[in-house]
């Protein structure tokens, strides 16, 4: 098992942080020229240091991932993505920067996965799916005719069933969907949901469901 690097510039790869996902990738990709630093250490470096490297970060919590990326923005980092070779991904799937598509997923297009998003394992997307930036999709989730707003956090076995290409299911930004959610209609208000039902109005930036 290995990972394909997308948006690769050929520069040395630097991982920011020490999450489980990062440690797993480093273990598998030990043949690469790899550096690992904390966010605090990275922020002490000058522009030349940032320009000489390409970067990756992955972590479960949406708020932390968003905060880290924003703190790094002033250095205009070159972000790369990691995609496991155990996935089935068709040619109509577009994958952004600093994205992790982990293991044993089936991704069918047309679909777009925007920057700083994570698809874990055993997920399937099909029939016109847009995953906006900072999303986290837990194992065994399924999305069809769906547009996920920014920073949604989907717990295990979340299912999103839009009606058609002309009538996709759309979610608001920064929503949480707890375990075994089945969503069959658009979600217009940010909050934490079980399926179509709002549990409370706390968003993924303030409430942890994983």
N, C-alpha and C positions, 0 to 999 in steps of 0.2 A: 504494500500500500504506500502511496505517495501523494503529493499535492502538486498541482499545476499552479504556477504563479502567473497571475494576470497583471497587465500594465507594468511588466518587468522592464526596468531600465538597465539592468546589468550591474547596478551599484551594489555594494554590500548591504545586506538586509539587517535592519535594526528593529527588534520587537520592543515596544514600549509597554511595560507592565509585566505581571507575573500570574496571569489567570490560568485556569486549568487548560483552556483551549490553546493558549500560547505555549505552555509547557508541552502539550501533546504534539503540536506542530514541530517544535524545536527537536523533540526526540526523534520524530520520523524524518525530518529534513536535516539531520546532523551533518550531511555531506556539504551543506552550504556554508559560505562565509557568513556567520551569524553573530550579531551582537545583541545583548539584552540589557535594557536600562530601565530604571524607574522613571515615572513622569517627572518627579522632582529633579532628578539628575539631568534628564533631557532638556529641561527648561533653563538649566545653567549654561548650556552649550551655545556657541556662537553660530552665526549664519553659515559659515564655511563648513562646520560640522554637519549641519542639517543638509546642506546642498550636496554633500559627498555620500549620502546614504538614501536608501528607500526604506519606508516604514510600514509597520503593521501593528494594529491593536485589535483585540477582541475581548469582550467581557460581557457577562450576562446582563448586568443592570443598565438599562437605557440611560438613566440620568448620569451615571459615571462615564459611560462611553461618550455621551454628548459633551460633557464637561471637559474630558480629556482632549477631544478633537478641537474644541473651541480654544483651549489653552495653547494648542500647538499651531493654530492657524497663522499666527504672526510670522512663523518661519516658512510658510508655504511648503509643507512637507510633500514629498513624493510618496503617495500611498500606493500600496500594492494589495492584491487580493489573493486568497488561497482557496483553491477548489480541489477537493479530493478526487482522485481518479476512480473511486468507487461509485461515483454519481453517473446517472444517465441524463445528459443535457443536450437538447437539440439546438440546431443552429439559429433558431429564432429567439433565443434567450440572450438578453444583454445584461452583463454583470458589471456593476460600477466598481469604484475604488474602495479599498479597505473593507472588503466584503469577505466573509467566510461562508463557504458552502461546504459543510462538513461531509459526513459519510452516508452513502446509500440513499440518496435522494433521487427522485425522478422529476425533472423540470422540463416541461413542454411549453413551447411558445405558441403565439407571440407572448413574451413576458419580459419585464424589465425589473431588475433588482438594483435599486439605487445605492449610493455610497453608504458605508459604515453600517451595513446590515448583516445579520447572521441568520443562516438557515442551518439548523443543527443536524439531525439525522432522521432517516426514514420518513421524510416529508414528500409530498407531491403537489406540484402546481401545474395547472393546465388551463387552456382556453382563455387567453387574454387576462393576464395578471400583472398588476403594477404594485411593486413593493417599494414604497418610498423610503427615504434615508432613515437610518437609526432603528430599523425594525429588528425584533428578535422573535424567531419562530422556533418553538420547541418541538421535540420529536413527535412523529406520527400525526402531523398536521396536514390538512388538505385545503387548497384554495383553488376556486374555479370562478371565472368571471368576477374578479375582485380587485379593487383598488384600496390597498391599505394606506392610511394616512401616515404621516411621519411618526416615528418613535412608538409604534404599537408594540406591545409585548404579548405574545401568544403563548399560553401555557400548553402543556402536553395534550394532544388529541383535540386541537382546535380545528373546527371545520367551518369554512366560509363558502357559501353556495349562492353565487349570483345567478340571475335568470338567463342572461344572454349577453352577447357582445354589445348589443345596443342598450342593455339595461344592467350594467354591472352593480355589484354590491360595493358600496363606498363606506369607509370608516373615517371618523374624525381623527385628528392628530392626537398622539400621546395617550391612546387608550390601552387599558389592560383587559385581557380576556382570560378568565380562569380555566382550570382543567375541565376538559370535556365540553367546552363551549361549542354549540352549533349555531352559527349565525346565518340567517336566511333573508335578512333585510338590512338596508343601510343604517349605519349608526352615525348620527349627525352631531351628537353631543359628547365631548370628552368625558371619560369616566372609566370606572371598572365594571366589567360586565360578566355575567354568566349567560352565554348565548345572546339572545336579543334583549335580555333584561338587565337594566342598570342596577348594580348593587349599591354603588355610591359614586360621588363625583370626583374622587381622587384619581389623578392621572398617573401615567407611568414614570413621571419625573419625581413623584413624591410618595408613591405607594409601591412596595415590592411584592410581587406575587410569586416569585421564584426563589 
